[in-house]
Amino acid sequence: MGRKRRKKRIVLEKIEIYGLAEKGRGVGRDEEGKIVFVERVIPGDVVDVQVLKKKESYFEGYPLTFHTYSDLRIEPFCEHFGVCGGCTLQFMAYENQISFKEDHVKQVFQRIGKITAEETLPILPAEETQFYRNKLEFTFSNKRWLTKEEIEQGVSNLDDVLGFHRRGAFDKIVDINKCHLQTDPSNEIRLSAKEFAKELGLSFFDVRGMEGIMRHILVRTTTLNQSMIIISFFKNEKELIGQLLDKILEKIPAISSVFYCINEKQNDFILDLPMIHYAGQEWIEEKLRAVTFRIGPKSFFQTNTKQAVRLFEVVEKFADLKGTENVYDLYTGIGSIALFLAENCKQVVGIEEVASAIDDAKLNCELNGIENAIFYAGDVKDILSQEFIDKHDKPDVLITDPPRAGMHPKVVKLLLELKAPVLVYVSCNPATQARDIKLLSEVYKLDKMQAVDMFPHTHHIENVALLSLK
Ligand SMILES: C[S@@+](CC[C@H](N)C(=O)[O-])C[C@H]1O[C@@H](n2cnc3c(N)ncnc32)[C@H](O)[C@@H]1O
């Protein structure tokens, strides 16, 4: 029998955590000064670190033993903290989370962009740090994620559960009793769906064996107290599905819209599947200040409604519209920013690659009686051509809100040629934003920045930058 070569187990002792880095991981240094990234720690903790990855310039690992617990630590409010993969900064007071995020954006701009804004406005914290999400998706599974203690006690993981994936474990689910991320009736919906599915003998999905009926439930809620559920099933057991949905509706009549879909694929993606409307309205409605948005089962919508308004208000303040401007809104999604700003400018032109989002944008435009917004479906890098600019005139204000990867180099090049007098760059990833702004700094200068916290207790951060021509 051949011998397996085991990798050497490296443990770094007494690492003092002095900062937080990308993805909310703690940072320390070993005795030779090499960077050590550590999960689930905060500045002030002193820990022995089990190394998982060793690179030339850094280590990555998790805490094995705590020698000192940081004074910044607080008691997490959620019973699932540490087991569930979400809300990883919950053991730090909110004001400390906020100052970490603020510093992080500045550092990223200095490190990657080699640039500092002339003015950096204080980060806008969230007014509500719990129950702020309007959308959550929970997974049904016949295997529960077990804690280390449960494994040691020999507890079986065969259990029908409904909750969140543990990071890195695709086949096991953390059973959630109460989640602090979404307002009611979210928790009640999840618990009822689980209870009634069990009662009706609907089996929970086994993702390895590809068997079982119940796959996912997506819950959307709005500040107008409307809610939508979409349940995905592996097989079309029509009668049982009807019984389950009726039971849920009977228990929670406040649900305004019920859809389901049949997902027989290997993957969990449901947006490419037909949505079957079962009860209630075919959409729910949300309001961002004066604009009403109709949200269908496949529509994209900003996940934190209240902070979305604050974010868009920063964009509005930076854009400083007088009513005469021609505005471009690149990566417009369902036109949220475009429609939010439409009443304050002459015209707004939105571009988005997802065709159904543009259908929503047009519908919402009509619904709100907005007549000065035009939307195009397609890749920004293909649509934003000289011909397009000739057709719609040069923008006075250009807003760009790309996905995490930032803008395509071709788009950056176009913006350099376009020389828009005012450019507002919204980003959920300061690293790619800093990279793009560095490239744009050939022509534009960075006047202002303001970060907005859309996702308390997570490392995520939204940042808005105002650029003008040099
Ligand atoms: C961060 S979201 C911004 C959405 C919108 N501004 C909002 O606030 O609701 C980025 C959007 O860019 C779209 N997108 C991604 N790549 C694109 C591309 N190459 N061209 C056009 N749109 C794209 C995504 O579908 C998504 O709707």
The ligand as an SDF file (V2000), in Angstrom:
LIG
                    3D

 27 29  0  0  0  0  0  0  0  0999 V2000
  -24.7210   46.7090   -9.2080 C   0  0  0  0  0  0  0  0  0  0  0  0
  -26.0580   46.3810  -10.2620 S   0  0  0  0  0  0  0  0  0  0  0  0
  -26.7240   47.9920  -10.4260 C   0  0  0  0  0  0  0  0  0  0  0  0
  -28.1880   48.0190  -10.6510 C   0  0  0  0  0  0  0  0  0  0  0  0
  -28.8800   49.3660  -10.5260 C   0  0  0  0  0  0  0  0  0  0  0  0
  -28.0370   50.5070  -10.7390 N   0  0  0  0  0  0  0  0  0  0  0  0
  -29.6040   49.4710   -9.2080 C   0  0  0  0  0  0  0  0  0  0  0  0
  -29.1880   50.2650   -8.3600 O   0  0  0  0  0  0  0  0  0  0  0  0
  -30.5960   48.7660   -9.0060 O   0  0  0  0  0  0  0  0  0  0  0  0
  -25.1980   46.1270  -11.7750 C   0  0  0  0  0  0  0  0  0  0  0  0
  -26.0910   45.8570  -12.9740 C   0  0  0  0  0  0  0  0  0  0  0  0
  -25.2600   45.7620  -14.1260 O   0  0  0  0  0  0  0  0  0  0  0  0
  -25.7780   44.7590  -14.9920 C   0  0  0  0  0  0  0  0  0  0  0  0
  -24.6630   44.3780  -15.8690 N   0  0  0  0  0  0  0  0  0  0  0  0
  -23.6300   43.5530  -15.5880 C   0  0  0  0  0  0  0  0  0  0  0  0
  -22.7590   43.5280  -16.6080 N   0  0  0  0  0  0  0  0  0  0  0  0
  -23.2430   44.3530  -17.5620 C   0  0  0  0  0  0  0  0  0  0  0  0
  -22.7840   44.7580  -18.8380 C   0  0  0  0  0  0  0  0  0  0  0  0
  -21.6510   44.3020  -19.3190 N   0  0  0  0  0  0  0  0  0  0  0  0
  -23.5220   45.6280  -19.5520 N   0  0  0  0  0  0  0  0  0  0  0  0
  -24.7020   46.0890  -19.0390 C   0  0  0  0  0  0  0  0  0  0  0  0
  -25.1920   45.7510  -17.8320 N   0  0  0  0  0  0  0  0  0  0  0  0
  -24.4730   44.8910  -17.1030 C   0  0  0  0  0  0  0  0  0  0  0  0
  -26.2780   43.7080  -14.0330 C   0  0  0  0  0  0  0  0  0  0  0  0
  -27.2440   42.8950  -14.6560 O   0  0  0  0  0  0  0  0  0  0  0  0
  -26.8700   44.5710  -12.9020 C   0  0  0  0  0  0  0  0  0  0  0  0
  -28.2250   44.8660  -13.1450 O   0  0  0  0  0  0  0  0  0  0  0  0
  1  2  1  0
  2  3  1  0
  2 10  1  0
  3  4  1  0
  4  5  1  0
  5  6  1  0
  5  7  1  0
  7  8  2  0
  7  9  1  0
 10 11  1  0
 11 12  1  0
 11 26  1  0
 12 13  1  0
 13 14  1  0
 13 24  1  0
 14 15  1  0
 14 23  1  0
 15 16  2  0
 16 17  1  0
 17 18  1  0
 17 23  2  0
 18 19  1  0
 18 20  2  0
 20 21  1  0
 21 22  2  0
 22 23  1  0
 24 25  1  0
 24 26  1  0
 26 27  1  0
M  CHG  2   2   1   9  -1
M  END
$$$$
